[in-house]
């Protein structure tokens, strides 16, 4: 669950950056923007799940 | 060793965050949040057992267990608030971080009010 999760997010970030550069160079700025947004949504979903798990763990542990 | 693993994860996350900061800074935020969450989860898994043992020892010693429960709650609030406030501050949102910390302080204060009132009643009782 832990280290590979961080690698996964970094990999998505790097792939989206490369794709973005590729699309911009080939003159398709709109697709570049869409790709960036799509990658961002995927990453945000993964991060939100991790943070939600953290918050529920803290809530159970500390009786909040 | 648990500590070494946590430190390596922190270093790794920092490295990846810096790597991603030039092109896409939102991914740097995502990586640092994810790394922070994972480190906190690892730490929590180690902290929990000793805390329960401490609570049992306190209840045997006759000290009211709910007082320790409130202390644990305050610790939890501080834990989460610090995590989010630092994440905000890392990404240049100092104002947001200050507001998050203010909210955390208010939450802890709300927790402490019953005990403040109890102390007040005790003091008033002694004076009269």
N, CA and C atoms of all chains as a GROMACS GRO file, in nm:
protein
  576
    1UNK      N    1   0.083  -0.119   0.000
    1UNK     CA    2   0.000   0.000   0.000
    1UNK      C    3   0.089   0.126   0.000
    2UNK      N    4   0.211   0.122   0.053
    2UNK     CA    5   0.268   0.252   0.078
    2UNK      C    6   0.358   0.300  -0.035
    3UNK      N    7   0.479   0.242  -0.052
    3UNK     CA    8   0.576   0.308  -0.139
    3UNK      C    9   0.527   0.303  -0.284
    4UNK      N   10   0.465   0.186  -0.321
    4UNK     CA   11   0.427   0.180  -0.463
    4UNK      C   12   0.315   0.280  -0.492
    5UNK      N   13   0.239   0.314  -0.388
    5UNK     CA   14   0.133   0.415  -0.407
    5UNK      C   15   0.194   0.550  -0.449
    6UNK      N   16   0.306   0.585  -0.380
    6UNK     CA   17   0.370   0.712  -0.414
    6UNK      C   18   0.427   0.706  -0.555
    7UNK      N   19   0.487   0.591  -0.588
    7UNK     CA   20   0.544   0.577  -0.723
    7UNK      C   21   0.435   0.590  -0.828
    8UNK      N   22   0.317   0.533  -0.796
    8UNK     CA   23   0.209   0.536  -0.897
    8UNK      C   24   0.170   0.681  -0.927
    9UNK      N   25   0.158   0.762  -0.821
    9UNK     CA   26   0.116   0.901  -0.843
    9UNK      C   27   0.224   0.976  -0.919
   10UNK      N   28   0.350   0.952  -0.881
   10UNK     CA   29   0.458   1.022  -0.952
   10UNK      C   30   0.461   0.979  -1.098
   11UNK      N   31   0.435   0.848  -1.123
   11UNK     CA   32   0.439   0.799  -1.262
   11UNK      C   33   0.330   0.868  -1.343
   12UNK      N   34   0.210   0.878  -1.284
   12UNK     CA   35   0.102   0.946  -1.359
   12UNK      C   36   0.143   1.089  -1.389
   13UNK      N   37   0.204   1.155  -1.290
   13UNK     CA   38   0.244   1.294  -1.312
   13UNK      C   39   0.342   1.305  -1.426
   14UNK      N   40   0.442   1.216  -1.426
   14UNK     CA   41   0.546   1.224  -1.530
   14UNK      C   42   0.486   1.193  -1.666
   15UNK      N   43   0.400   1.089  -1.672
   15UNK     CA   44   0.340   1.052  -1.801
   15UNK      C   45   0.258   1.168  -1.856
   16UNK      N   46   0.180   1.231  -1.768
   16UNK     CA   47   0.095   1.341  -1.815
   16UNK      C   48   0.182   1.456  -1.863
   17UNK      N   49   0.293   1.482  -1.793
   17UNK     CA   50   0.381   1.591  -1.837
   17UNK      C   51   0.436   1.562  -1.976
   18UNK      N   52   0.483   1.437  -1.996
   18UNK     CA   53   0.540   1.402  -2.127
   18UNK      C   54   0.433   1.411  -2.234
   19UNK      N   55   0.316   1.355  -2.205
   19UNK     CA   56   0.208   1.359  -2.305
   19UNK      C   57   0.173   1.503  -2.339
   20UNK      N   58   0.171   1.586  -2.234
   20UNK     CA   59   0.134   1.725  -2.256
   20UNK      C   60   0.233   1.789  -2.353
   21UNK      N   61   0.364   1.768  -2.325
   21UNK     CA   62   0.464   1.828  -2.414
   21UNK      C   63   0.446   1.775  -2.556
   22UNK      N   64   0.420   1.644  -2.565
   22UNK     CA   65   0.406   1.582  -2.698
   22UNK      C   66   0.292   1.647  -2.775
   23UNK      N   67   0.177   1.660  -2.706
   23UNK     CA   68   0.059   1.714  -2.774
   23UNK      C   69   0.080   1.862  -2.810
   24UNK      N   70   0.144   1.935  -2.717
   24UNK     CA   71   0.164   2.078  -2.746
   24UNK      C   72   0.256   2.093  -2.867
   25UNK      N   73   0.366   2.011  -2.869
   25UNK     CA   74   0.460   2.023  -2.982
   25UNK      C   75   0.389   1.993  -3.113
   26UNK      N   76   0.294   1.895  -3.110
   26UNK     CA   77   0.230   1.858  -3.238
   26UNK      C   78   0.110   1.947  -3.266
   27UNK      N   79   0.099   2.057  -3.192
   27UNK     CA   80   0.000   2.157  -3.230
   27UNK      C   81  -0.139   2.131  -3.174
   28UNK      N   82  -0.161   2.027  -3.088
   28UNK     CA   83  -0.298   2.002  -3.036
   28UNK      C   84  -0.304   2.051  -2.891
   29UNK      N   85  -0.320   2.183  -2.872
   29UNK     CA   86  -0.320   2.234  -2.736
   29UNK      C   87  -0.443   2.186  -2.659
   30UNK      N   88  -0.560   2.178  -2.726
   30UNK     CA   89  -0.680   2.139  -2.651
   30UNK      C   90  -0.661   2.001  -2.590
   31UNK      N   91  -0.613   1.904  -2.676
   31UNK     CA   92  -0.597   1.768  -2.620
   31UNK      C   93  -0.496   1.769  -2.507
   32UNK      N   94  -0.394   1.856  -2.521
   32UNK     CA   95  -0.294   1.862  -2.414
   32UNK      C   96  -0.363   1.901  -2.283
   33UNK      N   97  -0.448   2.005  -2.292
   33UNK     CA   98  -0.519   2.049  -2.169
   33UNK      C   99  -0.607   1.936  -2.116
   34UNK      N  100  -0.678   1.868  -2.208
   34UNK     CA  101  -0.767   1.759  -2.162
   34UNK      C  102  -0.686   1.649  -2.095
   35UNK      N  103  -0.572   1.616  -2.154
   35UNK     CA  104  -0.491   1.509  -2.094
   35UNK      C  105  -0.447   1.549  -1.954
   36UNK      N  106  -0.404   1.677  -1.943
   36UNK     CA  107  -0.361   1.722  -1.809
   36UNK      C  108  -0.475   1.710  -1.710
   37UNK      N  109  -0.595   1.753  -1.750
   37UNK     CA  110  -0.710   1.746  -1.658
   37UNK      C  111  -0.741   1.603  -1.621
   38UNK      N  112  -0.738   1.515  -1.722
   38UNK     CA  113  -0.771   1.375  -1.694
   38UNK      C  114  -0.671   1.317  -1.594
   39UNK      N  115  -0.542   1.344  -1.619
   39UNK     CA  116  -0.441   1.292  -1.527
   39UNK      C  117  -0.461   1.346  -1.388
   40UNK      N  118  -0.496   1.476  -1.382
   40UNK     CA  119  -0.514   1.537  -1.250
   40UNK      C  120  -0.630   1.472  -1.177
   41UNK      N  121  -0.739   1.444  -1.248
   41UNK     CA  122  -0.855   1.382  -1.182
   41UNK      C  123  -0.817   1.246  -1.128
   42UNK      N  124  -0.744   1.169  -1.207
   42UNK     CA  125  -0.706   1.034  -1.162
   42UNK      C  126  -0.622   1.044  -1.034
   43UNK      N  127  -0.524   1.134  -1.039
   43UNK     CA  128  -0.434   1.147  -0.923
   43UNK      C  129  -0.510   1.195  -0.801
   44UNK      N  130  -0.600   1.293  -0.824
   44UNK     CA  131  -0.676   1.345  -0.710
   44UNK      C  132  -0.761   1.236  -0.646
   45UNK      N  133  -0.822   1.150  -0.730
   45UNK     CA  134  -0.904   1.042  -0.673
   45UNK      C  135  -0.819   0.952  -0.586
   46UNK      N  136  -0.699   0.917  -0.636
   46UNK     CA  137  -0.614   0.828  -0.557
   46UNK      C  138  -0.574   0.894  -0.426
   47UNK      N  139  -0.540   1.024  -0.433
   47UNK     CA  140  -0.494   1.092  -0.311
   47UNK      C  141  -0.609   1.106  -0.214
   48UNK      N  142  -0.729   1.136  -0.267
   48UNK     CA  143  -0.843   1.153  -0.177
   48UNK      C  144  -0.871   1.023  -0.104
   49UNK      N  145  -0.859   0.910  -0.174
   49UNK     CA  146  -0.879   0.782  -0.104
   49UNK      C  147  -0.777   0.765   0.008
   50UNK      N  148  -0.651   0.799  -0.019
   50UNK     CA  149  -0.548   0.782   0.084
   50UNK      C  150  -0.578   0.872   0.204
   51UNK      N  151  -0.616   0.996   0.177
   51UNK     CA  152  -0.643   1.089   0.288
   51UNK      C  153  -0.766   1.044   0.365
   52UNK      N  154  -0.867   0.992   0.293
   52UNK     CA  155  -0.988   0.945   0.362
   52UNK      C  156  -0.952   0.831   0.456
   53UNK      N  157  -0.866   0.740   0.407
   53UNK     CA  158  -0.827   0.627   0.493
   53UNK      C  159  -0.752   0.680   0.615
   54UNK      N  160  -0.664   0.779   0.593
   54UNK     CA  161  -0.590   0.836   0.707
   54UNK      C  162  -0.686   0.895   0.808
   55UNK      N  163  -0.785   0.971   0.760
   55UNK     CA  164  -0.875   1.039   0.853
   55UNK      C  165  -0.960   0.938   0.929
   56UNK      N  166  -1.006   0.831   0.860
   56UNK     CA  167  -1.087   0.733   0.934
   56UNK      C  168  -1.000   0.662   1.037
   57UNK      N  169  -0.875   0.633   1.001
   57UNK     CA  170  -0.788   0.567   1.099
   57UNK      C  171  -0.769   0.656   1.221
   58UNK      N  172  -0.742   0.785   1.197
   58UNK     CA  173  -0.720   0.876   1.311
   58UNK      C  174  -0.848   0.884   1.392
   59UNK      N  175  -0.962   0.890   1.322
   59UNK     CA  176  -1.088   0.904   1.396
   59UNK      C  177  -1.109   0.782   1.486
   60UNK      N  178  -1.083   0.661   1.432
   60UNK     CA  179  -1.104   0.542   1.516
   60UNK      C  180  -1.001   0.537   1.629
   61UNK      N  181  -0.877   0.569   1.599
   61UNK     CA  182  -0.773   0.552   1.701
   61UNK      C  183  -0.794   0.650   1.815
   62UNK      N  184  -0.822   0.776   1.782
   62UNK     CA  185  -0.825   0.876   1.889
   62UNK      C  186  -0.966   0.901   1.939
   63UNK      N  187  -1.064   0.823   1.885
   63UNK     CA  188  -1.199   0.838   1.936
   63UNK      C  189  -1.259   0.972   1.905
   64UNK      N  190  -1.227   1.030   1.794
   64UNK     CA  191  -1.283   1.162   1.759
   64UNK      C  192  -1.428   1.151   1.716
   65UNK      N  193   1.371  -0.184   1.058
   65UNK     CA  194   1.343  -0.084   1.164
   65UNK      C  195   1.237   0.009   1.107
   66UNK      N  196   1.133   0.030   1.180
   66UNK     CA  197   1.020   0.109   1.131
   66UNK      C  198   1.062   0.253   1.099
   67UNK      N  199   1.148   0.310   1.189
   67UNK     CA  200   1.183   0.451   1.172
   67UNK      C  201   1.257   0.472   1.041
   68UNK      N  202   1.353   0.382   1.014
   68UNK     CA  203   1.432   0.399   0.891
   68UNK      C  204   1.339   0.398   0.770
   69UNK      N  205   1.242   0.306   0.772
   69UNK     CA  206   1.153   0.296   0.657
   69UNK      C  207   1.076   0.426   0.638
   70UNK      N  208   1.029   0.483   0.751
   70UNK     CA  209   0.951   0.606   0.741
   70UNK      C  210   1.039   0.718   0.686
   71UNK      N  211   1.162   0.727   0.736
   71UNK     CA  212   1.250   0.835   0.690
   71UNK      C  213   1.280   0.821   0.540
   72UNK      N  214   1.300   0.695   0.496
   72UNK     CA  215   1.329   0.675   0.353
   72UNK      C  216   1.209   0.718   0.270
   73UNK      N  217   1.089   0.685   0.318
   73UNK     CA  218   0.970   0.722   0.243
   73UNK      C  219   0.959   0.874   0.235
   74UNK      N  220   0.990   0.943   0.346
   74UNK     CA  221   0.982   1.090   0.344
   74UNK      C  222   1.080   1.146   0.241
   75UNK      N  223   1.203   1.093   0.243
   75UNK     CA  224   1.304   1.144   0.149
   75UNK      C  225   1.259   1.119   0.006
   76UNK      N  226   1.209   0.999  -0.018
   76UNK     CA  227   1.164   0.962  -0.153
   76UNK      C  228   1.054   1.057  -0.199
   77UNK      N  229   0.956   1.081  -0.110
   77UNK     CA  230   0.845   1.169  -0.146
   77UNK      C  231   0.896   1.309  -0.177
   78UNK      N  232   0.991   1.355  -0.096
   78UNK     CA  233   1.044   1.490  -0.120
   78UNK      C  234   1.109   1.496  -0.256
   79UNK      N  235   1.185   1.391  -0.288
   79UNK     CA  236   1.254   1.389  -0.417
   79UNK      C  237   1.154   1.390  -0.532
   80UNK      N  238   1.052   1.307  -0.522
   80UNK     CA  239   0.954   1.303  -0.631
   80UNK      C  240   0.879   1.434  -0.641
   81UNK      N  241   0.852   1.497  -0.524
   81UNK     CA  242   0.777   1.624  -0.528
   81UNK      C  243   0.860   1.730  -0.600
   82UNK      N  244   0.989   1.734  -0.569
   82UNK     CA  245   1.074   1.834  -0.635
   82UNK      C  246   1.082   1.804  -0.784
   83UNK      N  247   1.090   1.674  -0.814
   83UNK     CA  248   1.101   1.636  -0.956
   83UNK      C  249   0.980   1.688  -1.033
   84UNK      N  250   0.862   1.674  -0.970
   84UNK     CA  251   0.740   1.709  -1.043
   84UNK      C  252   0.710   1.858  -1.035
   85UNK      N  253   0.786   1.931  -0.950
   85UNK     CA  254   0.746   2.070  -0.925
   85UNK      C  255   0.767   2.157  -1.049
   86UNK      N  256   0.873   2.128  -1.128
   86UNK     CA  257   0.899   2.221  -1.238
   86UNK      C  258   0.783   2.224  -1.336
   87UNK      N  259   0.751   2.105  -1.391
   87UNK     CA  260   0.647   2.109  -1.497
   87UNK      C  261   0.509   2.127  -1.438
   88UNK      N  262   0.475   2.032  -1.346
   88UNK     CA  263   0.334   2.029  -1.302
   88UNK      C  264   0.333   2.038  -1.149
   89UNK      N  265   0.310   2.156  -1.092
   89UNK     CA  266   0.323   2.165  -0.946
   89UNK      C  267   0.206   2.098  -0.877
   90UNK      N  268   0.089   2.080  -0.945
   90UNK     CA  269  -0.022   2.016  -0.873
   90UNK      C  270   0.012   1.872  -0.840
   91UNK      N  271   0.095   1.806  -0.927
   91UNK     CA  272   0.131   1.668  -0.895
   91UNK      C  273   0.228   1.666  -0.777
   92UNK      N  274   0.309   1.772  -0.763
   92UNK     CA  275   0.399   1.776  -0.646
   92UNK      C  276   0.315   1.778  -0.520
   93UNK      N  277   0.205   1.856  -0.524
   93UNK     CA  278   0.115   1.858  -0.406
   93UNK      C  279   0.058   1.720  -0.382
   94UNK      N  280   0.013   1.653  -0.491
   94UNK     CA  281  -0.048   1.521  -0.476
   94UNK      C  282   0.051   1.422  -0.417
   95UNK      N  283   0.175   1.425  -0.468
   95UNK     CA  284   0.275   1.329  -0.418
   95UNK      C  285   0.305   1.357  -0.272
   96UNK      N  286   0.320   1.486  -0.236
   96UNK     CA  287   0.355   1.515  -0.096
   96UNK      C  288   0.240   1.478  -0.003
   97UNK      N  289   0.115   1.503  -0.048
   97UNK     CA  290   0.001   1.464   0.035
   97UNK      C  291  -0.003   1.312   0.054
   98UNK      N  292   0.016   1.241  -0.056
   98UNK     CA  293   0.011   1.095  -0.046
   98UNK      C  294   0.122   1.043   0.044
   99UNK      N  295   0.244   1.096   0.025
   99UNK     CA  296   0.356   1.052   0.109
   99UNK      C  297   0.328   1.083   0.254
  100UNK      N  298   0.277   1.203   0.281
  100UNK     CA  299   0.246   1.240   0.419
  100UNK      C  300   0.144   1.148   0.480
  101UNK      N  301   0.039   1.118   0.403
  101UNK     CA  302  -0.066   1.030   0.455
  101UNK      C  303  -0.010   0.894   0.489
  102UNK      N  304   0.077   0.842   0.401
  102UNK     CA  305   0.130   0.708   0.425
  102UNK      C  306   0.219   0.707   0.548
  103UNK      N  307   0.303   0.813   0.562
  103UNK     CA  308   0.392   0.817   0.679
  103UNK      C  309   0.309   0.823   0.806
  104UNK      N  310   0.204   0.907   0.803
  104UNK     CA  311   0.120   0.918   0.924
  104UNK      C  312   0.054   0.785   0.955
  105UNK      N  313   0.007   0.716   0.850
  105UNK     CA  314  -0.058   0.586   0.875
  105UNK      C  315   0.041   0.490   0.941
  106UNK      N  316   0.165   0.488   0.889
  106UNK     CA  317   0.266   0.397   0.948
  106UNK      C  318   0.288   0.433   1.094
  107UNK      N  319   0.300   0.564   1.122
  107UNK     CA  320   0.327   0.605   1.261
  107UNK      C  321   0.209   0.567   1.349
  108UNK      N  322   0.088   0.588   1.300
  108UNK     CA  323  -0.031   0.558   1.382
  108UNK      C  324  -0.035   0.411   1.419
  109UNK      N  325   0.003   0.327   1.324
  109UNK     CA  326  -0.005   0.183   1.354
  109UNK      C  327   0.088   0.147   1.468
  110UNK      N  328   0.200   0.222   1.484
  110UNK     CA  329   0.291   0.189   1.594
  110UNK      C  330   0.245   0.252   1.724
  111UNK      N  331   0.181   0.368   1.716
  111UNK     CA  332   0.150   0.442   1.839
  111UNK      C  333   0.034   0.378   1.913
  112UNK      N  334  -0.056   0.306   1.840
  112UNK     CA  335  -0.186   0.276   1.899
  112UNK      C  336  -0.174   0.182   2.019
  113UNK      N  337  -0.095   0.075   2.007
  113UNK     CA  338  -0.092  -0.025   2.116
  113UNK      C  339  -0.042   0.038   2.246
  114UNK      N  340   0.074   0.109   2.247
  114UNK     CA  341   0.119   0.169   2.374
  114UNK      C  342   0.015   0.263   2.434
  115UNK      N  343  -0.056   0.337   2.346
  115UNK     CA  344  -0.156   0.432   2.398
  115UNK      C  345  -0.263   0.356   2.475
  116UNK      N  346  -0.310   0.243   2.420
  116UNK     CA  347  -0.415   0.168   2.489
  116UNK      C  348  -0.363   0.114   2.620
  117UNK      N  349  -0.236   0.067   2.618
  117UNK     CA  350  -0.181   0.013   2.743
  117UNK      C  351  -0.172   0.124   2.847
  118UNK      N  352  -0.136   0.247   2.802
  118UNK     CA  353  -0.127   0.360   2.895
  118UNK      C  354  -0.264   0.389   2.953
  119UNK      N  355  -0.367   0.383   2.864
  119UNK     CA  356  -0.502   0.415   2.913
  119UNK      C  357  -0.543   0.312   3.018
  120UNK      N  358  -0.514   0.182   2.992
  120UNK     CA  359  -0.555   0.080   3.091
  120UNK      C  360  -0.482   0.106   3.223
  121UNK      N  361  -0.353   0.138   3.215
  121UNK     CA  362  -0.276   0.161   3.338
  121UNK      C  363  -0.338   0.278   3.415
  122UNK      N  364  -0.378   0.383   3.341
  122UNK     CA  365  -0.436   0.500   3.409
  122UNK      C  366  -0.567   0.464   3.476
  123UNK      N  367  -0.649   0.386   3.407
  123UNK     CA  368  -0.779   0.356   3.469
  123UNK      C  369  -0.757   0.273   3.595
  124UNK      N  370  -0.656   0.180   3.591
  124UNK     CA  371  -0.631   0.102   3.713
  124UNK      C  372  -0.586   0.195   3.825
  125UNK      N  373  -0.507   0.298   3.791
  125UNK     CA  374  -0.456   0.386   3.897
  125UNK      C  375  -0.566   0.475   3.950
  126UNK      N  376  -0.690   0.462   3.895
  126UNK     CA  377  -0.800   0.536   3.953
  126UNK      C  378  -0.822   0.672   3.892
  127UNK      N  379  -0.728   0.716   3.805
  127UNK     CA  380  -0.748   0.847   3.742
  127UNK      C  381  -0.862   0.831   3.641
  128UNK      N  382  -0.949   0.927   3.628
  128UNK     CA  383  -1.066   0.914   3.542
  128UNK      C  384  -1.022   0.891   3.397
  129UNK      N  385  -1.073   0.786   3.334
  129UNK     CA  386  -1.027   0.749   3.200
  129UNK      C  387  -1.072   0.853   3.098
  130UNK      N  388  -1.186   0.919   3.122
  130UNK     CA  389  -1.233   1.009   3.016
  130UNK      C  390  -1.141   1.130   3.004
  131UNK      N  391  -1.071   1.164   3.114
  131UNK     CA  392  -0.976   1.275   3.101
  131UNK      C  393  -0.869   1.238   3.000
  132UNK      N  394  -0.823   1.112   3.009
  132UNK     CA  395  -0.720   1.069   2.914
  132UNK      C  396  -0.780   1.061   2.774
  133UNK      N  397  -0.911   1.025   2.767
  133UNK     CA  398  -0.977   1.020   2.636
  133UNK      C  399  -0.975   1.157   2.570
  134UNK      N  400  -1.002   1.261   2.648
  134UNK     CA  401  -1.003   1.396   2.592
  134UNK      C  402  -0.862   1.433   2.547
  135UNK      N  403  -0.763   1.393   2.625
  135UNK     CA  404  -0.625   1.424   2.583
  135UNK      C  405  -0.595   1.356   2.451
  136UNK      N  406  -0.643   1.230   2.438
  136UNK     CA  407  -0.621   1.159   2.311
  136UNK      C  408  -0.690   1.232   2.198
  137UNK      N  409  -0.812   1.279   2.223
  137UNK     CA  410  -0.886   1.351   2.118
  137UNK      C  411  -0.808   1.474   2.076
  138UNK      N  412  -0.757   1.548   2.176
  138UNK     CA  413  -0.683   1.670   2.141
  138UNK      C  414  -0.561   1.634   2.058
  139UNK      N  415  -0.497   1.522   2.096
  139UNK     CA  416  -0.378   1.478   2.019
  139UNK      C  417  -0.418   1.448   1.875
  140UNK      N  418  -0.532   1.379   1.857
  140UNK     CA  419  -0.578   1.346   1.722
  140UNK      C  420  -0.606   1.470   1.641
  141UNK      N  421  -0.674   1.568   1.706
  141UNK     CA  422  -0.706   1.692   1.635
  141UNK      C  423  -0.578   1.762   1.594
  142UNK      N  424  -0.484   1.770   1.690
  142UNK     CA  425  -0.358   1.835   1.656
  142UNK      C  426  -0.287   1.765   1.542
  143UNK      N  427  -0.295   1.632   1.543
  143UNK     CA  428  -0.228   1.550   1.442
  143UNK      C  429  -0.279   1.586   1.302
  144UNK      N  430  -0.413   1.580   1.287
  144UNK     CA  431  -0.469   1.603   1.153
  144UNK      C  432  -0.450   1.748   1.113
  145UNK      N  433  -0.478   1.840   1.209
  145UNK     CA  434  -0.469   1.983   1.172
  145UNK      C  435  -0.328   2.017   1.127
  146UNK      N  436  -0.230   1.963   1.201
  146UNK     CA  437  -0.091   1.990   1.163
  146UNK      C  438  -0.061   1.938   1.024
  147UNK      N  439  -0.113   1.818   0.996
  147UNK     CA  440  -0.087   1.758   0.866
  147UNK      C  441  -0.140   1.847   0.753
  148UNK      N  442  -0.265   1.891   0.767
  148UNK     CA  443  -0.325   1.970   0.657
  148UNK      C  444  -0.264   2.110   0.653
  149UNK      N  445  -0.239   2.170   0.774
  149UNK     CA  446  -0.184   2.306   0.774
  149UNK      C  447  -0.046   2.306   0.708
  150UNK      N  448   0.037   2.205   0.738
  150UNK     CA  449   0.170   2.203   0.677
  150UNK      C  450   0.160   2.181   0.527
  151UNK      N  451   0.062   2.094   0.486
  151UNK     CA  452   0.046   2.072   0.341
  151UNK      C  453   0.010   2.204   0.272
  152UNK      N  454  -0.080   2.280   0.335
  152UNK     CA  455  -0.119   2.409   0.275
  152UNK      C  456   0.002   2.501   0.271
  153UNK      N  457   0.077   2.505   0.383
  153UNK     CA  458   0.188   2.600   0.389
  153UNK      C  459   0.295   2.564   0.287
  154UNK      N  460   0.313   2.433   0.264
  154UNK     CA  461   0.415   2.391   0.165
  154UNK      C  462   0.386   2.450   0.029
  155UNK      N  463   0.258   2.463  -0.002
  155UNK     CA  464   0.223   2.505  -0.137
  155UNK      C  465   0.186   2.653  -0.142
  156UNK      N  466   0.246   2.730  -0.049
  156UNK     CA  467   0.232   2.875  -0.060
  156UNK      C  468   0.101   2.929  -0.006
  157UNK      N  469   0.021   2.843   0.061
  157UNK     CA  470  -0.109   2.894   0.112
  157UNK      C  471  -0.097   2.918   0.262
  158UNK      N  472  -0.014   3.017   0.298
  158UNK     CA  473   0.009   3.040   0.442
  158UNK      C  474  -0.120   3.083   0.510
  159UNK      N  475  -0.202   3.162   0.442
  159UNK     CA  476  -0.326   3.209   0.504
  159UNK      C  477  -0.417   3.090   0.535
  160UNK      N  478  -0.428   2.998   0.437
  160UNK     CA  479  -0.513   2.880   0.461
  160UNK      C  480  -0.460   2.800   0.578
  161UNK      N  481  -0.327   2.786   0.585
  161UNK     CA  482  -0.268   2.707   0.693
  161UNK      C  483  -0.302   2.770   0.827
  162UNK      N  484  -0.294   2.904   0.834
  162UNK     CA  485  -0.324   2.972   0.960
  162UNK      C  486  -0.470   2.948   0.997
  163UNK      N  487  -0.558   2.951   0.898
  163UNK     CA  488  -0.701   2.929   0.930
  163UNK      C  489  -0.723   2.787   0.977
  164UNK      N  490  -0.657   2.692   0.913
  164UNK     CA  491  -0.674   2.552   0.955
  164UNK      C  492  -0.628   2.535   1.099
  165UNK      N  493  -0.514   2.598   1.131
  165UNK     CA  494  -0.464   2.583   1.268
  165UNK      C  495  -0.558   2.651   1.367
  166UNK      N  496  -0.616   2.764   1.326
  166UNK     CA  497  -0.709   2.833   1.415
  166UNK      C  498  -0.830   2.744   1.441
  167UNK      N  499  -0.880   2.679   1.336
  167UNK     CA  500  -0.994   2.588   1.353
  167UNK      C  501  -0.957   2.474   1.448
  168UNK      N  502  -0.835   2.422   1.432
  168UNK     CA  503  -0.793   2.313   1.520
  168UNK      C  504  -0.786   2.357   1.664
  169UNK      N  505  -0.734   2.479   1.686
  169UNK     CA  506  -0.724   2.530   1.824
  169UNK      C  507  -0.863   2.543   1.883
  170UNK      N  508  -0.960   2.596   1.804
  170UNK     CA  509  -1.096   2.612   1.856
  170UNK      C  510  -1.153   2.476   1.893
  171UNK      N  511  -1.128   2.376   1.806
  171UNK     CA  512  -1.183   2.243   1.834
  171UNK      C  513  -1.128   2.189   1.966
  172UNK      N  514  -0.997   2.208   1.987
  172UNK     CA  515  -0.939   2.157   2.112
  172UNK      C  516  -0.996   2.234   2.229
  173UNK      N  517  -1.014   2.365   2.211
  173UNK     CA  518  -1.069   2.445   2.321
  173UNK      C  519  -1.209   2.397   2.357
  174UNK      N  520  -1.289   2.367   2.252
  174UNK     CA  521  -1.425   2.317   2.280
  174UNK      C  522  -1.418   2.190   2.363
  175UNK      N  523  -1.316   2.107   2.335
  175UNK     CA  524  -1.303   1.983   2.412
  175UNK      C  525  -1.276   2.013   2.558
  176UNK      N  526  -1.199   2.120   2.583
  176UNK     CA  527  -1.150   2.143   2.719
  176UNK      C  528  -1.251   2.216   2.806
  177UNK      N  529  -1.357   2.271   2.745
  177UNK     CA  530  -1.449   2.356   2.822
  177UNK      C  531  -1.508   2.285   2.943
  178UNK      N  532  -1.562   2.162   2.931
  178UNK     CA  533  -1.618   2.097   3.050
  178UNK      C  534  -1.519   2.092   3.165
  179UNK      N  535  -1.392   2.066   3.134
  179UNK     CA  536  -1.295   2.054   3.242
  179UNK      C  537  -1.265   2.189   3.303
  180UNK      N  538  -1.267   2.295   3.215
  180UNK     CA  539  -1.246   2.430   3.271
  180UNK      C  540  -1.357   2.463   3.368
  181UNK      N  541  -1.482   2.427   3.328
  181UNK     CA  542  -1.595   2.457   3.417
  181UNK      C  543  -1.581   2.379   3.548
  182UNK      N  544  -1.539   2.252   3.537
  182UNK     CA  545  -1.524   2.173   3.659
  182UNK      C  546  -1.423   2.239   3.753
  183UNK      N  547  -1.311   2.285   3.695
  183UNK     CA  548  -1.210   2.350   3.779
  183UNK      C  549  -1.267   2.476   3.841
  184UNK      N  550  -1.345   2.550   3.762
  184UNK     CA  551  -1.404   2.674   3.814
  184UNK      C  552  -1.494   2.643   3.932
  185UNK      N  553  -1.582   2.542   3.915
  185UNK     CA  554  -1.673   2.509   4.027
  185UNK      C  555  -1.591   2.471   4.150
  186UNK      N  556  -1.486   2.390   4.126
  186UNK     CA  557  -1.402   2.347   4.239
  186UNK      C  558  -1.346   2.470   4.310
  187UNK      N  559  -1.292   2.565   4.232
  187UNK     CA  560  -1.230   2.683   4.292
  187UNK      C  561  -1.333   2.764   4.369
  188UNK      N  562  -1.450   2.783   4.305
  188UNK     CA  563  -1.553   2.863   4.374
  188UNK      C  564  -1.591   2.792   4.503
  189UNK      N  565  -1.605   2.658   4.496
  189UNK     CA  566  -1.642   2.584   4.616
  189UNK      C  567  -1.540   2.606   4.728
  190UNK      N  568  -1.411   2.608   4.691
  190UNK     CA  569  -1.307   2.627   4.794
  190UNK      C  570  -1.316   2.765   4.856
  191UNK      N  571  -1.345   2.866   4.771
  191UNK     CA  572  -1.345   3.004   4.823
  191UNK      C  573  -1.456   3.020   4.926
  192UNK      N  574  -1.576   2.965   4.886
  192UNK     CA  575  -1.687   2.993   4.981
  192UNK      C  576  -1.671   2.917   5.111
   0.00000   0.00000   0.00000
